[in-house]
Amino acid sequence: MYDVVISGAGPAGSKCAEVLAKNGFKVALIEKNTNWRKPCGGGVNAEIFNYFPSLKKLNLQKINNVSMFSADYTKLDLNFGNNSENYYVVMDRLILDNFLRKVAVDAGAELFDKSVSFDFITKNKEKIGIKTRTPTGIKDYYGKILIIADGMSSKLATKSGLRGKWKSEDLGLAKCSILEGNNRLKEDSLYVYLRKYKGYGWIFPMGGNRFNIGCGAFGAMNSLGKEYLNYDLHKIYSEFITDPNIKKYIPENKYKKIWSASYPLPNSGVMKKPTYSENLMLIGDAAGFVSPISGEGITPSVVSGNVAAETAIEAFENDNISSLILKKFKINPHIKKIIQNFKLKKRLSEIFYNGQNLKKIFELAEKVVDFKNQIIKMLLFNITPQSNFFSLLNNF
């Protein structure tokens, strides 16, 4: 019997496991495949170092600038300043996720690899554990609190009753690759392209002539995970990487492909429904901790894992693991801040994916420093803009 069983050892699950284990709780951390690389751009803001200080030992390249392009390739440079604590790094997700898992294991969590969670163990209509499929057969894990952190396609999330199938308008679809070869990318810059369709593209330098490149479209899937007929993801991706405006930075005709994959992602922000019930919490991608507009979900997921652990600890201290205590997860100030920011980004998404509106925003940002700084903080660091943001935009 474990105190807590966590399904999913990505950033959310690993952080949750680490905090719980450090506080003396017995934790089972279940992962389907530690050698699987989650399809992702790998860009993460410096806030992650507050949650994983040991990441600084990797001496990652600081990203201090983002070059953002509208659909007509109008460019806006967003610079954070060399001395700023707000910066980005780019990591290979396979390296990042395994680093975070090791942190959890070193703290005392037990990691179970090659284990696919597929159902709950129930007794007297109460969820008391998680069933997994392993190479050697079915294995059960019993826990007082169960935490679901195994992604947007989680079977447990829907079986929990907390979340139904995603609606088509809540889903996006993206494809990305890690390529290697000569390029003209600045090592300290990210390149983000807002597209004519409701979507975006990116090029993130990874050092050593490697870069992560990809693009995605929101509202591109139906509830069964099938692509809509008016989207051809591979065509969108091919057109993006061969566009003359993109070739300015990656001029070679052929690059060595290190890895490539496509993936669905939620794009409506954190679930409106409760992400908790009796002895159960939903965190990370499974609960929608993915930023609208940018699709960034690493840092919000880590925050959700940290808060879930703190909530579970309080529940154990009060000897009460009911929803009455676990609801504190959703009303935690850090979670409320993320939800507020995501709601604003969802509201702004229609503006940002309209070429004329975006051009207007770029023009205003070049003229008004305060407005430009608010765009940087909102898009890249999940900081809610000031009350004058919309008045500046409307009066321009």
N, C-alpha and C positions, 0 to 999 in steps of 0.2 A: 504493500500500500504506500502510495506517494502522497505527500501533502498536495502537490500540484502536478498535473499532467498537461504538457503543452504540445499541441500538434502543430508542427511547423517550426523549423530552426532557421528562418530568415532573420533579418534585422529585428523585427518585432519580437519574435519568439525567443531569440537568443538574449536580447536585453532583458526581457521578462525573467528568463531562467537565471541569468547572472545575478540580478538583484535579489531574487528569492533565495538562491543558494548561498549568497553572501550573508544573508540573515538567518542562516541555519535551517532552512527548510529543505526537505527531500523533494527533488524535482526530476521528473522524467521529461526529456526533450526529444520528441519524435520527428524524424526527418526522412523523406522519401528517398533522397539521393544527394549526398554531400558533394558528388562530382558533377552535379547538374548546375549549369550556369543560367541564372535567370536572365531572360532577354531584357535589357535595360541599358540606358545611356551611361549609367554609372556616375553621373554628376551628383555631388552631394555638398551641401553648404557646411561651413565650419562649425555649425552648432553641434554636429555629430561628435566633435572632440570633447564637448562637455559631458557626453554620455560614455564615450570610449577614449579616455585620455591616452591610452597605450597606442592608439593609431598614429600618434605623432612620431613614434619611433620609426615609422616607415619613410619619413622625410619626403612626403608627397609634394609634387609641384603645386604651388599656390596659383590659383586662377583668380586674377584681379580684374578681369575685363570680360564683358559679354558683348559681342557684335550681334545685334538683332536686326533682322531684315523683314520688311513687309512683303506682301505678295508680289509687288512690282520691284522688289530688291532695293527699295529705299533703305538706307542703313542708319542705325542708331547705335552708337557706342556707349555702353554703360560701364563706367570705371569705378571700382570700389576704393581705389587709393592703396598705395603700397603698405601703408601702416595700419590699414583697417583690420579689425578682428573679423569683419565680414568678408569671407572669401570662399571660393569653391575648390574642391579637388575632384579628380576623375579617377575612378578605380575600376578594375576588372571585377565584375560582380562575383565571380568564382573565388577570387582572392579575398575580397571583402567579406563575403558571407562566411567563409571558412575561418577567417580571422576572428569574427564575432562569435562563432561557435566555440572556438578555442577559449575565448575569454570566459564564456559561460561554463565550459567544462573545468577550466582552471579554478573557477569559483566554487565548484562542487556539484554542478548539475551532471546528470547522467544522460549522455547522448546515444540515441538508438538510431543508427543509419539503416537505409534500405527497408524502411517501415512505412507502409502506406495506410494512413488512417481512413477507414471507410464507414465506421458506424460507432454509435455509443453503446456502452454496456448499461442496461437499465435494471433496476430492482424496485418493485412497488411504484412504478412509473417515475422513479427518480434516476437521473443520469449519474452513474457512479464510476464510469471509466470510459476508455476508448479502445475500440477493436482495431487491430492493424493486420495487414498482410505482409509477411516477410518471406525471404527465400526458403525458409524452413517450415512455413505454415502460418496459421493464425496465432497472434500473440495479443493478450489483453493487458492493459495497463489501468490499474485502479487508482483513483485520486479523489481527494476531498473537494478540490476545485479544479475545473477543466477549463483550459484556455485554448481557443481556436485561433491559430495564426498561420494557417497553411494556404493563404492566397485567395484570390478572387474566385477561383473555381473549386473552392473547398466543398467537399460533400458534407462535411460535418456542419458547416455554416447553414446549409439549407435544412439539414435534418434536426438542427437545434430548434427550429421554429422561429428563430430571431430574424432570419432573412429568407426571402423567397428567391426565385430565379431573377437575375438581373433583367431590367427592362432594356429594350434596344437603345433607347436614348441615353441610358446610363453607361453604355459600353463604348470603348474605342478599340482600334486594332492597329498594331504597329509592327514594323520590321526593322531590325538593326543588324549591323555586322561590325566585327573588329577586323580592320584591314591594316596592312603593313606595306610601307613603301615611301618613296620621296614625296614630300608634300610642302606646302607653303603656309602651314598653320603656325600661328604663334603659340608657343608652349603655355603661355599664361592667359590664354583666351578661350572662351567658348563661342560657338557659332550657332545661332538659333534662327530658324526661318519659319515665319508664319505663312501658311500656304493659301491659295485661292479657295480650295475646298476647306472645310472645317477641320483643320489639322495643322501639323507643324513638322519641321525637319530639324536635324541637328548634326553638327560635327564636333566631337569632343576629342582633343588631343590627349594621348595617353603616355607620351614619351617614347623614346626609342623608335621613332618613325611610325608608331602605331596610332590609330585613331578609331574612335567609335562613331559610326555614321548610321543614321536611320531616319525614318519618318513615320507618321501615323495619322489616322483620321478618326475623329470622334463620331459617334452615332453610326459606326460602320458595320455593326453586327446585330443579329437578332438574338432573342433570348435563348436560342439553342446553340449559340456560338457559331452560326453560319454567316459568312460574308454576304452583305447585300449585293445584288447584281450590279448596282451602279458604282461599286468600288472594286477595283482590282489592285490589291495591295502590292503585288509584285510589280505591276506596271507603274504604280505611283512611285515605288522605291527606285525602279530602274530609271524613270524619267528624272527623278531627283538627283541621283548620283552622276548622271550624264549631262545635266543642265550646264550650259556654258558659264553661268554665274557661280556654280559650285566647282566647276573645273578650274576656276582661278586659283582655288586652294588645294585641289587634288588633281594635278594636271596629267598624271600618268594614265595611259590607256588601260593598264591592267595592274591590279594590286594583289598581293598575297592575301588570301582569305584565311584568317585565323579561326573565325567562327561566324555563324550567321543563324538567325532564328526570327520567327514572328510570334506575336503574343497578343492576347486581349488584355484590356485594363479598364477598371472602372473610372468614370470621369465626371461624376456628379458630386464628389465630396463624401464626407462621412454619412453613413446611413441615418435617415431621420428616425427610424424606429430605434428602440432601446438596443444597445449592443451588449446587454447583460441579462441574465435571468438567475434562477436559483443555482448557485455554485458554478456559474458558467459566464465566461466573457469572450467576446469577439474583438480581435485587434488586427492592426496592420491592413493589408490589402483586402482581407476577408470582410472588413467592416467599412471599406472605402476610404482609407487614409492615403489617398492619392490626390495630388493637387490638380484641379481643373486648369486649363490653359497649358501648363508646363508638363503635366504628367509625372512630376517628381514625387516619389513616395517613400524614399529611404528614411529621411529625417523624421517626417510625421509618424512613420511606423515605429521607429525607435522610441519616440516620445510616448506613443500609445502602449508599447511594451513596458516602459518604465512606470507609467501611471498604473497599468494593470497590476504590476507587481506590488506597488505601494498599496493599492486598494486591497489586494489579497492579504497582505501582511496585516492591515488594519482589521480585516474580517477575522483572521485567526486570533488576533489579540483580543477581539470582542467576543470570540467564540460564537460568531454569527456569520455564516457564509451565504446567507439568503440575499435575494435581490435588494432588500432594504439597505444593506451595506454596500453591495457591489454596484448599486446605482451611482455611487460616488465617483466611479470611473468616468461616466459621461459628463458629470458636472464639475469635474476637476478643472481648475483655471487653465491649465495647459491644454487640455482637450477642448474646452470651450473656445480658446483662442484659435486653435486650428479650425474648428467648425466655422467660426465667424469669418476667418480669412478665406476658407474654401467657398463659403456662400457668396462672398464678394467677388471672388474670381469667376464663379459660375455666372454671376450677373454680368461680369465684364467680358465673358468669352465671346458673346455675340458682337461686341464692339471690336475686340482684337482680331476677330476673323473676318472683319469687313475691311476691305482694302482702303476705302476712303477714310473711314474712321481712324484706322491705324496710322495712316499718313498724317492725319490731323494731330494725333497723339505724339508722333515723332517730332512734328514741327513745334508743338508746344514744349516738349521736353528739351529741345535744343535752345529754346528761348528762356525758359523758366527753370532754374536750377533746382528749386524746391520740388517742383513737379517731377523732374527727372529722378531725383533721389527717392521720391515716393514710389515710382515705378520699380526701381531697383529693389527696394525693401519689400514691396508687395510680391513681385514675381519670383524673386530669387531667395528671399529670406523669410517668407511667410509672416511679414509684419504688416498689420492692417494700416492702410493709408489714413492720413489725417482727414478731418471733416471737410476740409476745403478742396479735397481731390476732385470731386465731381463739379464743384462750382468753378474751379479753374478750367476744367475741360469744357463745361457748358458755355462759359463766357469767352472762350477763345474764338 
